[in-house]
Amino acid sequence: MAVTIDLSGSVAVVTGGTRGVGAGITRALLEAGAEVVTCARRPPAAPVAAAGRTARFLPVDLRDPAAVTAFFERVRDDHGRLDTLVNNAGGTPYRTLADGDAAQHARVVELNLVAPLTASLAAHRVMSRQPAGGSIVMVGSVSGTRPSPGTAAYGAAKAALENLARTMAVEWAPLVRVNTLVLGMVRTELSRLHYGDEDGIAAVGRTVPLGRLAAPADIGDACVFLASDRAAYVSGAALHVHGGGERPAFLDAATAHHP
């Protein structure tokens, strides 16, 4: 028997859901039948669409608590409910600790930790008043599970985000489930900036046990699962979507002189 996930009738919000990983998550939720509202500070060049359906876009600055509260109230008023929040918005420039000051690093923490907390609090106020509750998905990173040179504040924020999700899962049970997706490298429209041309991207992909970078759709499929009743008993979990992780450097060093 085929296993399908049908999110028809549900409403999902994807922060930063207009490009890259966020757009992949948005498309996967649309394909599963959900109504999807995306948000960011600026509108996308083109609406995100899939399966003949289009996501709605509403502008919001996730660092403004009053604006975030108003955004989620509007989603509730316009759509009648909120079933899923995917806290995808985030990111960081490359900057070593000594090359930045405390204020610059704090802004990275604000975007990657405080903003998801702000959005989750506003979403919880809606979800906790619904008989069926809801599901919150944090988009984490392997940068939060290992040293993150050049993106230290980002890695620290992602580590804290996973811990925050586990606490939310306890405090907000049983109505609201909270989980984290721990992402590895994902191929997006910005991959060339990080990994170079196609040969460079392929070379980086070969360092992953599964032999390639993730596609945004891979992340989207995991979000669909966590949003669905198939994950009804999954809360406080960290689901690693990283293709097997990173091959330990010592293995290659140990075999380098033994052809």
N, C-alpha and C positions, 0 to 999 in steps of 0.2 A: 504494500500500500504506500503510495506516495505521501510524503509529509509536506504539507504546505502551511504557510503562515499568512493569515488574512487579517489585516489590520483595518479593514473597512469600517467606517464609522468612528474611528479614533482620530484624535487630533495630536499632532506632534509639533514641538518647537525645536529647531536646530539653530543654535547660535553660530554665527560665522558660516552659515550653511549655503553660501552662494558660490564658493569656488573650492578647488582642491579636495581635501578629505571631506570637508563639510558638504560640498555639492554631491559627492558620492553617497554620503549618508542620506541626504535629501532625496536623491533619486531612488535609493533602495526603499525608503519609506513610502514614496509615491507608488512604486511598483507593487508594494504590499497592500496598497489600498488606503493608506492613511491620508488625511488632510494634513498638509505640512505648511507651517509658517516659519520662514527664515528671518533672521535679523542680523544686522551689522550697522556700522555707522554710515556706510555709503551703499546706495543701491547697486546691484550687479549690472554689468553691461548688457546682459540678456537674462530673462527669467530662467530658473532651473526647472526643467520639465523631464518627465519620463512616463512611459506607458500612456501617452495621450493626455496626461494631466500635468498641471503646472503648480509649483509652490507659490504661496503668497509671500511677499516681502514687506516687512515693516522696519523702518529705521529705528535704531536705539543705540545709545551709548551705554554699554554694559557696566561702565565704571560710575554711572550715575544712579544711585539706589532709587531715587524718586522716579526717574524715567523707566527703570526696570519694572518697578511696581506697576506703573501705569501701563506698560506694555503687556504684562501678563493679565491685568484686568481687562484690557481691550481684547486679548485673545479669548478670554472666558466669555466676555459679553458678546463678541461676534460669532464665536463658534460653539458656545454653550458648554464647553468642557476643555480639559487639558489632560491628556493621558500619558504623554511622553515628553520629557525634556532631555535633549542631548547637548551637554555643555562642551561644544567643540571649539569655540573661539579661543584663540591663544597664539602663541608664537614668541619669537625672540630674535634680535639681531645677534650676530657673532660678536662677542666682546669678552675678553679675559677679565678676570676680577680686578686686576691692577690697572687695567685700561679704562675702567669705569668708576664712577663715584657711587656712594650709597643710594642717592636719589635715583640714578639710572637703573640700578639693580632692583630697587623697590618698585619701580614702574613695571618691570617684568613680572614680579611677584603679584602685583595688583591685577594685571591682566590674566595671569594663569591660575591664580588661586582665589583672590578676593572676588573677582567678577563671577566665576562659577558659583561661589558661595552666595553672592547677592542674588543671582538668577535662581538658584535652588531654593532659597528662602521664599522668594516671590512665588515660584511654582508650587511649593509645598502648601502655601496658603490656599491655593486653588484646589490642588489634588486632595488635601486632607478633608475637604468638605464634600467630596464625591464618594458615593458608596463603594465604587470600585478602586478608589485611590489612584495610583499612577506609578510610573517608572522613571527614574532619573539615571542617566548614563553620563559618567564623567569620561572625557577623552584624555587619558594619561599618556605616558611615554616611558620607554625603556631608559630615558635620560633620568628618570626619577628612581631607578633601581641600581644605577652604577655611577661612577664618576662622570661628570659632564663638563670637561674642560672647554672653555669658550662660551658655554651656556650654563654657567653654574647656578645662577638665580632661577633659570627655567627648570633645571633639574630639581632644585630644592622645592620649587613650587609644585612640580608634578608629584614629588614624593609626598608632600603635605596633602595634595589633592586626594591621593589614594587613601590616606589615613582619614581625611575628612569624610570621604564616602563611606568608609566602614562605620564611623560613628553615626552618621546620618542614618545608615541602614538599621542601627540599633534603636536610635531615638525615634525614628519615624515609622517603625514597624507597628502594626502589620499592613497599614494601608499603602505606604509608599516604599517601593523597593529602590535601592540605590546600589549601583555597581560601577566598576571602572573597566574601561578597555585600555590595556597597556600596549601601545603601538610601537612597532619598530619603524623601519624606513618605508616610506610610502611614495610611490611614483605619482607626481602631480605635474601641473604645468610649470612649476618652479624647480623641478628636479635638475634641470640643466645648470641652474645657478649653483647647486651644491655638488653635483657629480660630473659635470661636463657633458660631452656629446654622448651619442648612443653607445659608443664603445665604453665610455666611462661608466655609464649607467649599468650596462651589462656586466662590467667588471665588478662593480659594487654589488650587484645582485648575486653574483657567484659567491660572495662571502656569506650569504644567508643559506642556512641548511636547505631550505626549499628551492634555492636556486634563482630567486627573483625578488625584486621589491614588491611590496604589497600594492595592489590597485585600490583606489578609493572604494570600489565596489566591495572589496573584501571587508573593509571596515563597515560599510553600510549593511552588509548581511549580518554581521555580528550585532549591530545596533537593532536590527529588525528582530533578531532572536530575543535580545534582552528586553525589548519593548512588548513582547508577546506573552500570551498565556503559557507558551512552551517553557518560559523561564519563571513560572509562577512561584517556584521555591528557590529561586536564585536571588540572593540579596547579600550585600557586603562582600561580593566576590570581585576578584581582579582577573579578568580574562585576557590572557596574553595573545595578541594578534601580531606576531612578529616573525612568522615563518621558521620558528625553531630557535630564534635568538641569534647571538653572535658566536661564531666559532672562537674558542679561547686562543689567544695569540700564541701561547706557549706550545700548542700542538704543532703549529706550522714551524715555529722556531726549532722544536725538537727534531723534526723530520727534514729540515732544510738541507742537512749535510748527509742525508741517507737516501739517495735516489732509488 
